[in-house]
Amino acid sequence: QVQLVESGGGLVQAGGSLRLSCAVSGRTLSTYVMGWFRQGPGKERKFVASITWSGGSAVYADSVKGRFTISRDNAKNTMYLQMNSLEPEDTAVYYCAAARTSTLGFDSWGQGTQVTVSS
């Protein structure tokens, strides 16, 4: 497993932007798939986006396509989530997660960072 630490959450007005970071440590990441999930108030945790660490192939939930961009910096062992055109519905605790391969589930999780979008 790896250790994951998120940062960059905060309060922003609707239409604004935030960039979340996820610092990764502990293992070689070449086969890993990294992801962002979120859990809104009273809701289940849901997938937001994922990216392969080696090739950078990204997948997005329909609700964030065109507004959010996932990326990673191999040299810095850091993953990012650039969030633009934020909506109140994006308010949630955002978690980064790691899966050792594309066929395994996400089994390493960060502590989460709060994103609040005001209307």
N, CA and C of each residue as an Amber inpcrd file, in Angstrom:
protein
   357
   0.8250000  -1.1900000   0.0000000   0.0000000   0.0000000   0.0000000
   0.8640000   1.2460000   0.0000000   0.2290000   2.3680000  -0.3520000
   0.9040000   3.6460000  -0.3360000   0.2150000   4.5630000   0.6590000
   0.9230000   5.6320000   0.9920000   0.3420000   6.6450000   1.8700000
  -0.0730000   7.8370000   1.0110000  -1.2490000   8.3500000   1.2930000
  -1.8310000   9.4170000   0.4810000  -2.2380000  10.5740000   1.3800000
  -1.8680000  11.7820000   0.9770000  -2.2280000  12.9690000   1.7470000
  -2.7880000  14.0130000   0.7910000  -4.0680000  14.3610000   1.0050000
  -4.7170000  15.3630000   0.1580000  -4.5270000  16.7610000   0.7290000
  -4.6000000  17.7430000  -0.1530000  -4.5860000  19.1450000   0.2520000
  -5.2690000  19.9580000  -0.8330000  -5.5890000  21.2010000  -0.4920000
  -6.1110000  22.1160000  -1.4990000  -7.6070000  22.3820000  -1.4220000
  -8.2890000  21.7330000  -0.5010000  -9.7120000  21.9950000  -0.3720000
  -9.9670000  23.3730000   0.2140000 -11.2420000  23.7730000   0.2110000
 -11.5870000  25.0630000   0.7720000 -12.9740000  25.4900000   0.3760000
 -13.2470000  26.7690000   0.6040000 -14.5450000  27.3700000   0.2850000
 -14.3950000  28.2260000  -0.9630000 -15.2830000  28.0330000  -1.9200000
 -15.2260000  28.7830000  -3.1610000 -16.6480000  29.0860000  -3.6170000
 -16.8100000  30.1790000  -4.3150000 -18.1280000  30.5160000  -4.8470000
 -18.4070000  29.7060000  -6.1140000 -19.6740000  29.5300000  -6.4000000
 -20.0710000  28.8270000  -7.6130000 -19.4480000  29.5050000  -8.8330000
 -18.9560000  28.6840000  -9.7330000 -18.2630000  29.1920000 -10.9010000
 -16.7680000  29.3050000 -10.7230000 -16.3070000  29.1640000  -9.5030000
 -14.8890000  29.2800000  -9.2190000 -14.1300000  27.9910000  -9.4530000
 -12.8510000  28.0220000  -9.0920000 -11.9540000  26.8930000  -9.3270000
 -11.1580000  26.5600000  -8.0730000 -10.7760000  25.3140000  -7.9770000
  -9.8620000  24.8300000  -6.9440000  -8.9950000  23.7530000  -7.5620000
  -7.7970000  23.5860000  -7.0200000  -6.9490000  22.4650000  -7.4140000
  -6.5940000  21.6540000  -6.1850000  -6.9720000  20.4010000  -6.2180000
  -6.6190000  19.4850000  -5.1440000  -5.3290000  18.7620000  -5.4900000
  -4.5510000  18.4680000  -4.4550000  -3.3190000  17.7070000  -4.6240000
  -3.3760000  16.4700000  -3.7540000  -2.6960000  15.4340000  -4.2080000
  -2.5750000  14.1940000  -3.4420000  -1.1170000  13.7620000  -3.4920000
  -0.4350000  13.9070000  -2.3780000   0.9610000  13.4840000  -2.2820000
   1.0130000  11.9950000  -1.9880000   1.8180000  11.2750000  -2.7620000
   1.8770000   9.8210000  -2.6800000   3.2610000   9.3860000  -2.2170000
   3.3000000   8.4540000  -1.2850000   4.5860000   7.9390000  -0.8200000
   4.4540000   6.4720000  -0.4730000   5.5750000   5.7700000  -0.4720000
   5.6090000   4.4240000   0.0630000   5.9460000   3.3130000  -0.8990000
   5.6210000   3.4380000  -2.1500000   5.8730000   2.3320000  -3.0810000
   6.1600000   2.8580000  -4.4790000   6.7000000   1.9460000  -5.3270000
   6.8360000   2.2680000  -6.7440000   5.4530000   2.2750000  -7.3840000
   5.1810000   3.2660000  -8.1810000   3.8140000   3.5010000  -8.6180000
   3.5270000   3.0990000 -10.0610000   4.4700000   2.4540000 -10.7360000
   4.3500000   2.2980000 -12.1830000   3.0740000   1.5670000 -12.6030000
   2.5890000   0.6080000 -11.8230000   1.3860000  -0.1370000 -12.2150000
   0.1120000   0.4310000 -11.6030000   0.2570000   1.4440000 -10.8010000
  -0.8720000   1.9350000 -10.0320000  -1.8860000   2.7020000 -10.8820000
  -3.1230000   2.6220000 -10.4210000  -4.1780000   3.4940000 -10.8940000
  -4.5720000   4.3880000  -9.7230000  -4.5930000   5.6740000  -9.9750000
  -4.9250000   6.6340000  -8.9230000  -6.3020000   7.2220000  -9.2020000
  -7.0060000   7.5380000  -8.1260000  -8.3530000   8.0450000  -8.3400000
  -8.7480000   9.1120000  -7.3400000  -9.7680000   9.8530000  -7.7130000
 -10.4300000  10.8090000  -6.8160000 -11.8710000  10.3550000  -6.6280000
 -12.3160000  10.3830000  -5.3930000 -13.6950000  10.0870000  -5.0310000
 -14.2140000  11.2430000  -4.1860000 -15.5260000  11.3230000  -4.0520000
 -16.0920000  12.3550000  -3.1900000 -17.3290000  11.8330000  -2.4740000
 -17.5580000  12.4180000  -1.3100000 -18.7210000  12.0470000  -0.5110000
 -19.3990000  13.3040000  -0.0300000 -20.5790000  13.5680000  -0.5850000
 -21.3530000  14.7320000  -0.1790000 -22.1120000  14.4680000   1.0970000
 -22.6680000  15.5100000   1.7060000 -23.4170000  15.3620000   2.9650000
 -24.5720000  14.3800000   2.8110000 -24.5780000  13.3470000   3.6290000
 -25.6520000  12.3710000   3.5890000 -25.6590000  11.4790000   2.3710000
 -24.5550000  11.4510000   1.6350000 -24.5050000  10.6680000   0.4040000
 -23.4050000   9.6180000   0.4740000 -23.4730000   8.6730000  -0.4620000
 -22.4450000   7.6570000  -0.5450000 -21.2190000   8.2300000  -1.2540000
 -20.0650000   7.6040000  -0.9870000 -18.8530000   7.9870000  -1.6730000
 -18.9600000   7.5810000  -3.1460000 -18.6090000   8.5170000  -4.0310000
 -18.7410000   8.2570000  -5.4640000 -17.4440000   8.5460000  -6.2080000
 -17.2680000   7.8250000  -7.3000000 -16.1110000   8.0030000  -8.1670000
 -16.1790000   9.3540000  -8.8630000 -15.0280000  10.0120000  -8.9690000
 -14.9360000  11.2800000  -9.6850000 -14.0760000  11.1270000 -10.9380000
 -12.8590000  10.6240000 -10.7520000 -11.9390000  10.4950000 -11.8760000
 -10.8160000   9.5520000 -11.4930000 -10.1680000   8.9850000 -12.5020000
  -9.0090000   8.1450000 -12.2600000  -7.9910000   8.3490000 -13.3730000
  -6.7540000   7.9490000 -13.0760000  -5.6690000   8.0980000 -14.0320000
  -4.6510000   7.0040000 -13.7890000  -4.0960000   6.4550000 -14.8750000
  -3.0290000   5.4780000 -14.7180000  -1.7260000   6.2090000 -14.4720000
  -0.9560000   5.7130000 -13.5310000   0.2590000   6.4260000 -13.1750000
   1.2820000   6.3920000 -14.3060000   1.3420000   5.2910000 -15.0370000
   2.3680000   5.1630000 -16.0650000   2.0070000   5.9100000 -17.3470000
   0.7980000   5.7160000 -17.8410000   0.4520000   6.2760000 -19.1350000
  -0.4120000   7.5140000 -19.0870000  -0.9740000   7.7980000 -17.9360000
  -1.7790000   9.0000000 -17.8200000  -3.1530000   8.9180000 -18.4440000
  -3.6390000   7.6900000 -18.7050000  -4.9760000   7.5520000 -19.2850000
  -6.0250000   7.8830000 -18.2320000  -6.9320000   8.8010000 -18.5480000
  -7.8910000   9.3060000 -17.5700000  -9.3230000   8.8870000 -17.8830000
 -10.0900000   8.7300000 -16.8090000 -11.5270000   8.4190000 -16.8880000
 -12.2460000   9.3700000 -15.9490000 -13.4370000   9.8350000 -16.3550000
 -14.1830000  10.7990000 -15.5520000 -15.6250000  10.3550000 -15.3570000
 -16.1790000  10.7130000 -14.2150000 -17.6190000  10.5680000 -14.0270000
 -18.3230000  11.5780000 -14.9290000 -19.4960000  11.2120000 -15.4030000
 -20.2330000  12.1090000 -16.3010000 -20.4890000  13.4710000 -15.6730000
 -20.6820000  13.4920000 -14.3720000 -21.0400000  14.7370000 -13.6890000
 -19.9210000  15.7740000 -13.6850000 -18.6920000  15.3420000 -13.9600000
 -17.5680000  16.2830000 -13.9090000 -16.8610000  16.4460000 -15.2450000
 -17.2540000  15.6760000 -16.2460000 -16.6090000  15.7760000 -17.5550000
 -16.6800000  17.1890000 -18.0900000 -15.5440000  17.6520000 -18.5920000
 -15.4840000  18.9930000 -19.1440000 -15.2180000  20.0720000 -18.1280000
 -15.3210000  19.7400000 -16.8370000 -15.0750000  20.7360000 -15.7840000
 -13.8560000  20.3830000 -14.9380000 -13.6330000  19.1100000 -14.7100000
 -12.5250000  18.6490000 -13.8730000 -11.4550000  17.9950000 -14.7450000
 -10.2060000  18.1480000 -14.3340000  -9.0950000  17.5020000 -15.0270000
  -8.1930000  16.8270000 -14.0040000  -7.9610000  15.5430000 -14.1940000
  -7.0560000  14.7920000 -13.3320000  -5.6970000  14.7070000 -14.0110000
  -4.6470000  14.8060000 -13.2210000  -3.3010000  14.7160000 -13.7820000
  -2.3560000  14.2080000 -12.7120000  -1.1590000  13.8560000 -13.1300000
  -0.1550000  13.4350000 -12.1460000   1.2050000  13.9320000 -12.5880000
   2.0570000  14.1470000 -11.5980000   3.4360000  14.5500000 -11.8250000
   4.3060000  13.4470000 -11.2630000   4.8460000  12.6180000 -12.1570000
   5.6260000  11.4610000 -11.7050000   6.8440000  11.8770000 -10.8860000
   7.4700000  12.9520000 -11.2820000   8.6850000  13.3880000 -10.5950000
   8.3910000  13.8170000  -9.1600000   7.2060000  14.3690000  -8.9530000
   6.8410000  14.8430000  -7.6200000   5.9980000  13.8440000  -6.8500000
   5.6810000  12.6990000  -7.4830000   4.8080000  11.7070000  -6.8510000
   3.5250000  12.3550000  -6.3310000   2.9270000  13.1500000  -7.1570000
   1.7380000  13.8940000  -6.7620000   0.6840000  13.8070000  -7.8520000
  -0.5540000  13.6390000  -7.4080000  -1.6900000  13.6440000  -8.3120000
  -2.5100000  14.9030000  -8.0540000  -3.1870000  15.3910000  -9.0810000
  -3.9400000  16.6260000  -8.9590000  -5.3670000  16.4380000  -9.4840000
  -6.2390000  17.2940000  -8.9990000  -7.5750000  17.3930000  -9.5780000
  -7.8740000  18.8810000  -9.7260000  -7.8360000  19.3520000 -10.9500000
  -8.1990000  20.7290000 -11.2440000  -9.7080000  20.7870000 -11.4430000
 -10.3640000  21.6030000 -10.6380000 -11.8150000  21.6920000 -10.6700000
 -12.2230000  23.0980000 -11.0820000 -12.8710000  23.2000000 -12.2190000
 -13.3410000  24.4800000 -12.7440000 -14.8600000  24.4980000 -12.7940000
 -15.4110000  25.6780000 -12.9340000 -16.8720000  25.8460000 -13.0350000
 -17.5800000  25.0840000 -11.9180000 -17.0970000  25.2780000 -10.7210000
 -17.6490000  24.5300000  -9.5800000 -19.0940000  24.9090000  -9.3110000
 -19.8480000  23.9120000  -8.8850000 -21.2650000  24.0590000  -8.5930000
 -21.5190000  23.6640000  -7.1440000 -22.5730000  24.1860000  -6.5330000
 -22.8770000  23.7680000  -5.1530000 -22.9730000  22.2590000  -5.0050000
 -23.4010000  21.5800000  -6.0460000 -23.5220000  20.1170000  -5.9920000
 -22.1630000  19.4260000  -5.8920000 -21.0880000  20.1480000  -6.1350000
 -19.7490000  19.5780000  -6.0030000 -19.2610000  19.5900000  -4.5610000
 -20.0300000  20.2080000  -3.6640000 -19.6500000  20.2350000  -2.2590000
 -19.5490000  18.8130000  -1.7140000 -18.3990000  18.4870000  -1.1420000
 -18.1570000  17.1280000  -0.6630000 -16.7810000  17.0740000  -0.0040000
 -16.5450000  15.9720000   0.6710000 -15.1860000  15.6270000   1.0720000
 -14.5830000  14.8280000  -0.0800000 -13.4350000  15.2690000  -0.5410000
 -12.7660000  14.6310000  -1.6730000 -11.6210000  13.7650000  -1.1460000
 -11.5800000  12.5320000  -1.6420000 -10.5760000  11.5740000  -1.2230000
  -9.7350000  11.1410000  -2.4210000  -8.4440000  11.0180000  -2.2350000
  -7.6540000  10.3530000  -3.2580000  -7.4610000   8.9020000  -2.8510000
  -7.2850000   8.0600000  -3.8420000  -7.2090000   6.6280000  -3.6110000
  -6.2520000   6.0020000  -4.6120000  -5.7510000   4.8210000  -4.2550000
  -4.8070000   4.1240000  -5.1230000  -5.1730000   2.6480000  -5.2350000
  -5.0170000   2.1210000  -6.4420000  -5.1790000   0.6940000  -6.6980000
  -3.8670000   0.1830000  -7.2870000  -3.4090000  -0.9680000  -6.8230000
  -2.0960000  -1.4520000  -7.2430000  -2.0500000  -1.7980000  -8.7290000
  -3.1450000  -2.2550000  -9.2750000  -3.2450000  -2.4780000 -10.7170000
  -4.6520000  -2.1070000 -11.1690000  -4.8660000  -2.1000000 -12.4660000
  -6.1680000  -1.7200000 -13.0090000  -7.2430000  -2.7610000 -12.7380000
  -6.8500000  -3.9670000 -12.3370000  -7.8440000  -5.0050000 -12.0780000
  -8.1600000  -5.1670000 -10.5980000  -7.4330000  -4.4550000  -9.7440000
  -7.6900000  -4.5200000  -8.3140000  -8.4620000  -3.2900000  -7.8650000
  -9.1240000  -3.4010000  -6.7600000  -9.8550000  -2.2750000  -6.2230000
  -8.9500000  -1.2620000  -5.5620000  -9.5090000  -0.0770000  -5.3180000
  -8.7670000   0.9540000  -4.6100000  -8.6640000   0.5230000  -3.1390000
  -7.4340000   0.3730000  -2.6670000  -7.2580000  -0.1200000  -1.2990000
  -6.3930000   0.7810000  -0.4310000  -5.9810000   1.8980000  -0.9640000
  -5.2900000   2.9040000  -0.1630000  -6.0630000   4.2080000  -0.3020000
  -6.2970000   4.8650000   0.8250000  -7.1320000   6.0700000   0.8370000
  -6.4710000   7.1650000   1.6570000  -6.6660000   8.3970000   1.2150000
  -6.2490000   9.5300000   2.0100000  -7.3050000   9.8800000   3.0450000
  -7.0200000  10.9200000   3.8100000  -7.9170000  11.3010000   4.8980000
  -9.0580000  12.1900000   4.4240000  -8.9430000  12.7280000   3.2210000
 -10.0000000  13.5650000   2.6640000  -9.7450000  15.0420000   2.8710000
 -10.2720000  15.8310000   1.9590000 -10.1960000  17.2890000   2.0680000
 -11.5570000  17.8680000   1.6870000 -12.0240000  18.8220000   2.4750000
 -13.3630000  19.3680000   2.2920000 -13.3700000  20.4290000   1.1930000
 -14.3130000  20.3050000   0.2950000 -14.5790000  21.3190000  -0.7200000
 -16.0120000  21.8010000  -0.5310000 -16.1670000  23.0870000  -0.3510000
 -17.4860000  23.6740000  -0.1740000 -17.6950000  24.7460000  -1.2340000
 -18.7650000  24.6100000  -1.9970000 -19.0780000  25.5580000  -3.0590000
 -20.3510000  26.3060000  -2.6660000 -20.2340000  27.5980000  -2.5020000
 -21.3840000  28.4030000  -2.1080000 -22.0940000  28.9510000  -3.3420000
 -23.3960000  29.0990000  -3.2070000 -24.1970000  29.5950000  -4.3420000
 -24.3210000  31.1070000  -4.3290000
